Amino acid sequence: MDVRSHALAVFGAATIEYIRINGYIFRVDLWPFPTPRKAMQASTVFKALSDPLRLRIMHLLAVREDLCVCELTETLEMPQSSISRHLSLLRHQHLVDTYREGRWIHYRLPASTRPPLTDLLPLLRNLGRSEAVLARDLARLEQVPPAACRPPPEASAVRRASARP
């Protein structure tokens, strides 16, 4: 992934840097100067999103409420071990949250996101319009049949009714 600084502009008291990533230009406000901790947060977000597979996962999670690993493997046509490894890295960087439903773990974007990620969420949601790979992922996600991790609502209602004495 092509990551390089595009321009540095100084406007009065505000210092703004523009960064180009794969043809997209991001604005990064440098004034007031970021503390080392804030700079590290931004760099970890960009490092985590620098891998194409993680960017594809984050795009799907930005569009859908939550996804299970089995849905991601079907959609991205990648082995489960690769997807789990990348999800683990995203989880370690606090870019995704998890919750357990039975045997399955579902992934979603965190409810309270960190500042670099909140600025990128609108871009992540709209990337499918300009990136052919991400548009194909969305189309494939719509065609994925309901997995075992998501029983149809009628089946779960019948199961609950039959469980009552």
Contacts in CASP RR format, 6 or more apart in sequence:
PFRMAT RR
TARGET T0000
AUTHOR 0000-0000-0000
METHOD contacts of the structure
MODEL  1
MDVRSHALAVFGAATIEYIRINGYIFRVDLWPFPTPRKAMQASTVFKALS
DPLRLRIMHLLAVREDLCVCELTETLEMPQSSISRHLSLLRHQHLVDTYR
EGRWIHYRLPASTRPPLTDLLPLLRNLGRSEAVLARDLARLEQVPPAACR
PPPEASAVRRASARP
1 21 0 8 1.000
1 22 0 8 1.000
1 50 0 8 1.000
1 51 0 8 1.000
1 52 0 8 1.000
1 55 0 8 1.000
2 20 0 8 1.000
2 21 0 8 1.000
2 22 0 8 1.000
2 23 0 8 1.000
3 19 0 8 1.000
3 20 0 8 1.000
3 21 0 8 1.000
3 46 0 8 1.000
3 50 0 8 1.000
4 19 0 8 1.000
4 20 0 8 1.000
5 17 0 8 1.000
5 18 0 8 1.000
5 19 0 8 1.000
5 20 0 8 1.000
6 18 0 8 1.000
6 19 0 8 1.000
6 20 0 8 1.000
6 25 0 8 1.000
7 17 0 8 1.000
7 18 0 8 1.000
8 15 0 8 1.000
8 16 0 8 1.000
8 17 0 8 1.000
8 18 0 8 1.000
9 15 0 8 1.000
9 16 0 8 1.000
9 17 0 8 1.000
9 18 0 8 1.000
10 16 0 8 1.000
13 31 0 8 1.000
14 29 0 8 1.000
14 31 0 8 1.000
15 29 0 8 1.000
15 30 0 8 1.000
15 31 0 8 1.000
15 33 0 8 1.000
16 27 0 8 1.000
16 28 0 8 1.000
16 29 0 8 1.000
16 30 0 8 1.000
16 31 0 8 1.000
17 27 0 8 1.000
17 28 0 8 1.000
17 30 0 8 1.000
18 25 0 8 1.000
18 26 0 8 1.000
18 27 0 8 1.000
18 28 0 8 1.000
19 25 0 8 1.000
19 26 0 8 1.000
19 28 0 8 1.000
20 26 0 8 1.000
21 46 0 8 1.000
24 123 0 8 1.000
26 119 0 8 1.000
26 120 0 8 1.000
26 123 0 8 1.000
28 42 0 8 1.000
34 42 0 8 1.000
38 115 0 8 1.000
41 114 0 8 1.000
41 115 0 8 1.000
41 116 0 8 1.000
42 116 0 8 1.000
44 93 0 8 1.000
45 93 0 8 1.000
45 95 0 8 1.000
45 114 0 8 1.000
45 116 0 8 1.000
45 117 0 8 1.000
45 120 0 8 1.000
46 116 0 8 1.000
48 54 0 8 1.000
48 89 0 8 1.000
48 90 0 8 1.000
48 93 0 8 1.000
48 95 0 8 1.000
49 55 0 8 1.000
49 58 0 8 1.000
49 120 0 8 1.000
51 86 0 8 1.000
52 133 0 8 1.000
53 76 0 8 1.000
53 78 0 8 1.000
53 82 0 8 1.000
53 83 0 8 1.000
53 86 0 8 1.000
54 86 0 8 1.000
54 89 0 8 1.000
54 90 0 8 1.000
55 127 0 8 1.000
56 76 0 8 1.000
56 133 0 8 1.000
56 134 0 8 1.000
56 137 0 8 1.000
57 72 0 8 1.000
57 76 0 8 1.000
57 83 0 8 1.000
57 86 0 8 1.000
57 87 0 8 1.000
57 90 0 8 1.000
58 90 0 8 1.000
58 95 0 8 1.000
58 96 0 8 1.000
58 109 0 8 1.000
58 124 0 8 1.000
59 124 0 8 1.000
59 125 0 8 1.000
59 127 0 8 1.000
59 128 0 8 1.000
59 134 0 8 1.000
59 137 0 8 1.000
60 67 0 8 1.000
60 72 0 8 1.000
60 75 0 8 1.000
60 76 0 8 1.000
60 137 0 8 1.000
60 138 0 8 1.000
60 141 0 8 1.000
61 67 0 8 1.000
61 96 0 8 1.000
61 107 0 8 1.000
61 108 0 8 1.000
61 109 0 8 1.000
62 109 0 8 1.000
62 121 0 8 1.000
62 124 0 8 1.000
62 125 0 8 1.000
63 125 0 8 1.000
63 138 0 8 1.000
63 141 0 8 1.000
64 141 0 8 1.000
65 108 0 8 1.000
66 99 0 8 1.000
66 106 0 8 1.000
66 107 0 8 1.000
66 108 0 8 1.000
67 106 0 8 1.000
67 107 0 8 1.000
67 108 0 8 1.000
68 104 0 8 1.000
68 105 0 8 1.000
68 106 0 8 1.000
68 107 0 8 1.000
68 147 0 8 1.000
68 149 0 8 1.000
68 150 0 8 1.000
69 80 0 8 1.000
69 83 0 8 1.000
69 84 0 8 1.000
69 87 0 8 1.000
69 104 0 8 1.000
69 105 0 8 1.000
69 107 0 8 1.000
70 80 0 8 1.000
70 104 0 8 1.000
70 147 0 8 1.000
70 148 0 8 1.000
70 149 0 8 1.000
71 141 0 8 1.000
71 144 0 8 1.000
71 147 0 8 1.000
71 149 0 8 1.000
71 150 0 8 1.000
72 78 0 8 1.000
72 83 0 8 1.000
72 87 0 8 1.000
72 107 0 8 1.000
73 79 0 8 1.000
73 80 0 8 1.000
73 83 0 8 1.000
74 140 0 8 1.000
74 144 0 8 1.000
74 147 0 8 1.000
75 137 0 8 1.000
75 140 0 8 1.000
75 141 0 8 1.000
75 144 0 8 1.000
76 83 0 8 1.000
76 137 0 8 1.000
77 140 0 8 1.000
87 96 0 8 1.000
87 107 0 8 1.000
90 96 0 8 1.000
90 107 0 8 1.000
91 97 0 8 1.000
91 98 0 8 1.000
91 107 0 8 1.000
94 110 0 8 1.000
94 114 0 8 1.000
95 109 0 8 1.000
95 110 0 8 1.000
95 117 0 8 1.000
96 107 0 8 1.000
96 108 0 8 1.000
96 109 0 8 1.000
96 110 0 8 1.000
97 107 0 8 1.000
97 108 0 8 1.000
97 109 0 8 1.000
97 110 0 8 1.000
97 111 0 8 1.000
98 105 0 8 1.000
98 106 0 8 1.000
98 107 0 8 1.000
98 108 0 8 1.000
99 105 0 8 1.000
99 106 0 8 1.000
99 108 0 8 1.000
100 106 0 8 1.000
101 149 0 8 1.000
103 149 0 8 1.000
104 148 0 8 1.000
104 149 0 8 1.000
106 149 0 8 1.000
109 117 0 8 1.000
109 121 0 8 1.000
113 121 0 8 1.000
127 134 0 8 1.000
128 134 0 8 1.000
128 135 0 8 1.000
128 138 0 8 1.000
129 135 0 8 1.000
146 152 0 8 1.000
151 159 0 8 1.000
END
